[in-house]
């Protein structure tokens, strides 16, 4: 499994829930009723973007791919306490 480091923007919606986009992958778009659900949906949205890029013969920006899964990764995330 390839690991990716992707900047995400979570935007609260007036009707409730959150929309998630990425400034580096404009094709990535998902949503969720809660922050947790929205972030969980990112994995499926990213898989769809990767598949679309492969179908179009495009490559993801190199800065998104992590070298391998055995190294430490700096991760910033939202945590509710």
C-alpha positions, 0 to 999 in steps of 0.5 A: 500500500502506498502512503500519501501526505496530502494537505486537506481543507475541511470547510463547515457547511451551513446545513451541517457537516464538512466538505473536504478538498485539497489544494494540491489535488483539485479533483479530490472532493468528499464530505461527511456529517462529522469531522471524523466521517469526512476524514474517513471518506478521504481514503475513498476519494483519494483512491478515485482520484488515483484511478482517474489519474492512472486512466488519464496517464497523469501522475500525482504530484511527487511531493504527495508520495512518501518514500515507504511505510517504514519511516516516521511520518509527521502528521497533523490532524484534528483531534476533539477532546 
